[in-house]
């Protein structure tokens, strides 16, 4: 389970579960049971948002790639993220910014490939916001970028051949840096589903996927103390059905700051992202 409830189990039981099933798999199963009502409510809220937004869209955004960018009260960082998406060498894309009720979007580029959707309230859920972008667009492929990170210009160009060759989920490497510009690390390793059951290293900012009917994130707003996060759940669930491929090329610049890890996306979190 990985945190409060997992810690209540006897040590021998925890070790046995970790060896045979995987810490994160056990944790995810536990949270699905414990927060079943909250998850169902989040799905209903998402459906209501989709129904409302569908009436406001003059046309369905359609392109080779949909780029989903959830945001909450980070106007300056959002502008950088959007510019990096629009600057891709693969130009056939639709960038969809989904504001999770923050209302602070700032000045965004004037580009016909950019669509901005605003949710009716703050759901505290990057997963729900990403689902809105997925469900209200048409494209063979979907990629994800958070509002505080940026892509290098060749990101989509790097993942596209692998997707066209049949991979279902492709991810690249990230360069993680501190606010002063110093390097934290390069995050990237080959995918091993059994190892992934016990830890997480696939970041959604590096992920591009082939669209299919079951493509969606868990819309539940996970508290900061709940592990695993929605990125892990999404990757692990999809990896059971799709061929996963890792490309070691660094194509993502990830900003490490107080709000970039496991923070609640709320008005009280001072702009925290995930």
matplotlib code that plots the C-alpha trace (Angstrom):
import matplotlib.pyplot as plt

x = [0.0, 3.0, 1.9, -0.5, -2.5, 0.4, 2.4, -0.1, 0.6, 3.1, 6.6, 6.6, 3.3, 4.6, 7.7, 5.8, 3.4, 6.2, 8.0, 5.0, 2.7, 4.6, 4.2, 2.4, 0.0, -1.0, -1.4, -3.5, -5.8, -6.2, -7.1, -9.6, -11.5, -11.1, -12.0, -14.5, -17.2, -14.9, -13.7, -17.3, -18.1, -15.0, -16.2, -19.6, -18.1, -15.9, -18.9, -20.7, -17.8, -17.5, -21.2, -20.9, -17.7, -18.9, -21.7, -19.1, -16.6, -17.3, -15.5, -13.7, -9.9, -8.4, -4.7, -2.0, -1.2, -3.4, -1.2, -3.0, -1.9, -3.7, -3.1, -3.9, -2.8, 0.6, 0.2, 3.9, 5.0, 1.9, 3.0, 6.4, 4.9, 2.5, 5.2, 7.3, 4.4, 3.6, 7.3, 7.5, 9.0, 5.9, 3.5, 0.3, -0.9, -3.7, -2.6, -5.4, -5.0, -7.5, -7.8, -8.9, -11.0, -8.0, -9.0, -5.4, -4.3, -2.3, -1.3, -1.1, 0.2, -2.3, -2.2, -5.1, -3.7, -4.4, -7.7, -8.4, -11.0, -12.0, -13.6, -16.6, -14.7, -11.5, -11.6, -8.0, -7.3, -4.8, -6.2, -9.7, -8.3, -6.3, -9.3, -11.2, -8.6, -8.6, -12.4, -13.0, -10.5, -9.7, -6.2, -4.3, -1.9, -2.0, 0.9, 1.0, 2.7, 2.3, 2.1, 5.4, 7.6, 8.7, 9.5, 12.5, 11.5, 12.1, 10.0, 7.1, 9.4, 11.3, 8.3, 6.4, 8.3, 7.9, 4.1, 3.8, 5.7, 3.1, 4.1, 1.1, 2.9, 6.3, 8.3, 11.6, 14.1, 13.7, 16.3, 15.4, 16.7, 16.4, 15.2, 18.8, 19.3, 21.5, 20.9, 19.2, 19.4, 18.4, 15.3, 14.9, 15.2, 13.8, 10.3, 10.0, 6.4, 7.3, 9.8, 7.2, 4.8, 7.1, 8.3, 7.8, 10.0, 7.8, 6.8, 3.7, 5.5, 7.6, 4.7, 2.9, 0.2, -1.8, -5.4, -7.8, -11.3, -9.9, -7.5, -8.1, -6.6, -8.0, -10.0, -9.9, -8.1, -5.5, -4.4, -0.7, -0.1, -1.5, 0.9, 1.1, 0.1, -2.1, 1.0, 1.9, -1.6, -2.1, 1.2, 0.8, -2.8, -2.0, 1.1, -1.0, -2.6, -0.1, 3.4, 5.6, 8.8, 11.4, 13.5, 16.6, 16.7, 16.3, 13.3, 11.7, 12.9, 11.3, 11.3, 11.9, 10.4, 8.2, 5.1, 6.4, 6.2, 3.0, 1.4, -2.3, -3.6, -5.7, -6.0, -4.2, -1.1, 0.3, 0.3, 1.4, 1.0, 0.7]
y = [0.0, 2.2, 4.6, 4.9, 1.7, -0.4, 0.5, -1.2, -4.6, -7.0, -6.7, -10.3, -9.7, -6.5, -8.2, -11.2, -8.9, -6.9, -9.9, -11.7, -8.8, -5.5, -2.7, -0.3, -3.0, -3.8, -0.1, 0.6, -2.3, -1.0, 2.5, 1.3, -0.4, 2.3, 5.2, 3.5, 6.1, 9.0, 7.4, 6.9, 10.6, 11.7, 9.7, 11.3, 14.8, 14.1, 13.0, 16.2, 18.4, 16.6, 17.1, 20.8, 21.4, 19.5, 22.1, 24.9, 23.6, 25.0, 22.0, 18.9, 19.5, 17.0, 16.3, 13.6, 14.3, 15.6, 17.3, 17.4, 20.1, 20.3, 23.6, 25.3, 28.9, 28.8, 31.3, 32.0, 28.4, 27.4, 29.8, 28.2, 24.7, 25.7, 27.4, 24.2, 22.1, 24.4, 24.5, 20.8, 19.7, 17.6, 20.4, 18.3, 18.6, 20.0, 21.5, 21.3, 23.3, 22.3, 24.7, 23.0, 25.9, 28.1, 31.0, 32.2, 31.4, 34.5, 35.4, 32.3, 32.2, 33.0, 29.8, 28.0, 24.7, 25.8, 25.1, 26.2, 24.4, 25.6, 23.2, 24.5, 24.1, 23.0, 19.2, 19.0, 16.3, 16.4, 13.0, 14.4, 17.4, 15.1, 13.0, 16.0, 16.7, 13.0, 12.7, 16.0, 15.5, 13.1, 12.0, 8.7, 9.6, 11.5, 13.0, 14.7, 17.7, 19.3, 23.1, 23.4, 21.4, 21.8, 19.6, 19.9, 20.5, 16.9, 15.2, 14.2, 13.5, 11.1, 9.0, 9.0, 6.2, 3.9, 4.6, 4.1, 0.8, -0.6, 0.4, 1.4, 3.5, 5.2, 7.2, 9.1, 10.3, 13.4, 15.9, 17.0, 20.3, 22.6, 26.2, 27.4, 25.3, 22.7, 19.1, 16.6, 13.6, 12.0, 9.9, 7.0, 3.3, 0.4, -0.9, -4.0, -4.5, -6.7, -4.0, -1.4, -3.1, -2.1, 1.4, 4.2, 5.8, 6.5, 10.2, 11.2, 14.2, 11.8, 9.5, 9.3, 6.7, 5.3, 6.2, 3.4, 3.2, 2.6, 5.5, 7.5, 8.5, 7.8, 11.0, 10.6, 13.5, 11.5, 13.2, 13.9, 11.1, 8.4, 6.4, 5.4, 8.5, 8.7, 8.6, 5.2, 3.8, 5.0, 3.4, 0.2, -0.4, 0.3, -1.8, -4.9, -4.5, -2.4, -2.8, -0.4, 1.0, 3.3, 5.6, 6.8, 10.2, 13.2, 15.1, 16.6, 19.2, 18.6, 21.4, 20.1, 22.4, 22.2, 21.6, 19.1, 15.9, 14.5, 17.8, 18.4, 20.5, 22.9, 26.5, 25.9, 24.3, 27.6, 26.5, 22.9, 20.8, 17.1]
z = [0.0, 0.5, 3.3, 6.2, 5.9, 4.4, 7.5, 9.8, 8.3, 10.0, 8.6, 7.3, 5.4, 3.9, 2.6, 1.2, -0.6, -2.0, -3.3, -4.8, -6.0, -5.8, -3.3, -5.7, -7.0, -3.5, -2.7, -5.7, -5.0, -1.4, -2.5, -5.1, -2.3, 0.4, -1.9, -4.2, -3.5, -4.2, -7.4, -8.6, -7.7, -9.7, -12.8, -12.6, -12.2, -15.3, -17.3, -16.4, -17.4, -20.7, -21.5, -20.6, -22.6, -25.6, -26.1, -26.0, -28.6, -32.1, -33.6, -32.3, -32.3, -34.7, -35.5, -35.7, -32.0, -29.2, -26.5, -23.2, -20.8, -17.4, -15.5, -12.3, -11.5, -13.2, -16.0, -16.7, -16.6, -18.7, -21.4, -21.6, -21.7, -24.5, -26.5, -26.3, -27.5, -30.4, -31.4, -32.1, -35.4, -35.8, -36.6, -37.1, -33.5, -31.3, -28.0, -25.5, -22.3, -19.6, -16.7, -13.5, -12.3, -11.5, -13.9, -14.2, -17.7, -18.6, -22.1, -24.4, -28.0, -30.7, -32.7, -34.3, -33.0, -29.4, -27.6, -24.1, -22.0, -18.5, -16.0, -14.1, -10.7, -9.2, -9.1, -7.7, -10.3, -13.1, -14.3, -14.8, -16.7, -19.0, -19.6, -20.8, -23.4, -24.5, -24.7, -26.5, -29.3, -32.2, -33.0, -33.6, -30.8, -27.5, -25.5, -22.1, -20.8, -17.4, -17.0, -15.3, -17.7, -21.3, -24.3, -26.5, -30.2, -31.3, -28.6, -30.8, -33.7, -31.5, -30.3, -33.6, -35.4, -32.5, -32.3, -36.1, -35.8, -33.4, -29.9, -27.7, -25.1, -25.7, -23.3, -23.5, -20.9, -18.8, -17.7, -14.2, -12.9, -9.9, -10.1, -10.3, -13.4, -11.8, -12.9, -10.5, -12.8, -16.1, -15.5, -18.0, -17.9, -19.9, -19.0, -16.8, -15.7, -12.7, -11.5, -12.2, -9.8, -7.0, -8.0, -10.5, -13.1, -16.1, -16.0, -17.9, -19.4, -21.4, -22.5, -25.8, -26.5, -29.3, -28.9, -28.0, -26.4, -22.8, -22.9, -19.7, -16.4, -13.0, -12.3, -8.5, -6.8, -4.9, -1.6, -1.4, 1.0, -1.3, -3.3, -6.1, -8.1, -11.2, -13.5, -12.2, -12.3, -15.9, -17.1, -15.2, -16.3, -20.0, -19.9, -19.3, -22.8, -24.8, -26.0, -24.1, -25.5, -23.9, -26.0, -24.1, -25.9, -23.6, -24.9, -21.7, -19.3, -15.9, -13.3, -9.8, -7.2, -4.0, -6.1, -8.6, -6.5, -4.9, -4.0, -3.8, -6.7, -4.6, -3.9, -0.6, -2.3, -3.7, -7.3, -6.7, -9.8, -9.3]

ax = plt.figure().add_subplot(projection="3d")
ax.plot(x, y, z, "-o")
ax.set_aspect("equal")
plt.show()
